[in-house]
Amino acid sequence: MLFGRRQRTIRRIVVVEDEPLVAFDNEHLLSEAGYEVVATVDSLADAARVIQEEEGSTSSLPT
């Protein structure tokens, strides 16, 4: 199949959104699309903290 779907490499996502309804909608749509939403946060600092914690607890992150 020449134009087939590629296997996605991103499976886990951190949603950064300061509007609660938009954040909820994004989280829902991404979950329905098959992604694992690791966290939903409202600031870049919180996202960086979550990513740092995840890197410490997960040894199979893509490089």
Wavefront OBJ file of the C-alpha trace (Angstrom):
o trace
v 0.000 0.000 0.000
v 1.683 3.160 -1.190
v -0.232 5.715 0.874
v -1.061 3.623 3.921
v -1.180 4.913 7.459
v 2.137 5.086 9.220
v 2.446 3.674 12.689
v 2.533 6.605 15.079
v 5.529 7.046 17.311
v 3.915 9.424 19.794
v 1.623 7.593 22.195
v 1.708 9.666 25.387
v 0.776 13.341 25.527
v 0.771 16.163 28.084
v -2.011 18.676 27.398
v -1.130 22.279 28.300
v -4.215 24.509 28.264
v -5.401 27.208 30.647
v -9.072 27.091 29.618
v -10.726 24.198 31.498
v -13.395 23.410 28.886
v -10.882 23.438 26.027
v -8.501 21.273 28.076
v -11.275 18.762 28.800
v -12.290 18.667 25.131
v -8.692 18.185 23.977
v -8.131 15.436 26.541
v -11.286 13.640 25.431
v -10.511 13.893 21.702
v -6.928 12.725 22.162
v -8.042 9.781 24.307
v -10.617 8.817 21.686
v -7.872 8.946 19.038
v -5.865 6.383 20.988
v -3.361 8.577 22.802
v -2.599 8.254 26.496
v -3.019 11.658 28.143
v -0.383 11.648 30.880
v -1.563 14.908 32.448
v -3.527 18.058 31.739
v -1.897 21.172 33.166
v -2.389 24.901 32.790
v 1.191 26.179 32.645
v 4.504 25.423 31.005
v 6.167 25.079 34.419
v 3.680 22.368 35.423
v 4.200 20.588 32.100
v 7.974 20.624 32.574
v 7.550 19.160 36.069
v 5.278 16.370 34.795
v 7.679 15.539 31.955
v 10.626 15.458 34.340
v 8.738 13.140 36.712
v 7.747 10.880 33.817
v 11.322 10.678 32.540
v 12.433 9.567 35.981
v 9.797 6.847 36.200
v 9.874 5.629 32.570
v 12.882 4.030 30.987
v 11.350 3.459 27.537
v 10.945 7.038 26.326
v 11.830 7.572 22.666
v 15.116 9.345 21.975
l 1 2 3 4 5 6 7 8 9 10 11 12 13 14 15 16 17 18 19 20 21 22 23 24 25 26 27 28 29 30 31 32 33 34 35 36 37 38 39 40 41 42 43 44 45 46 47 48 49 50 51 52 53 54 55 56 57 58 59 60 61 62 63
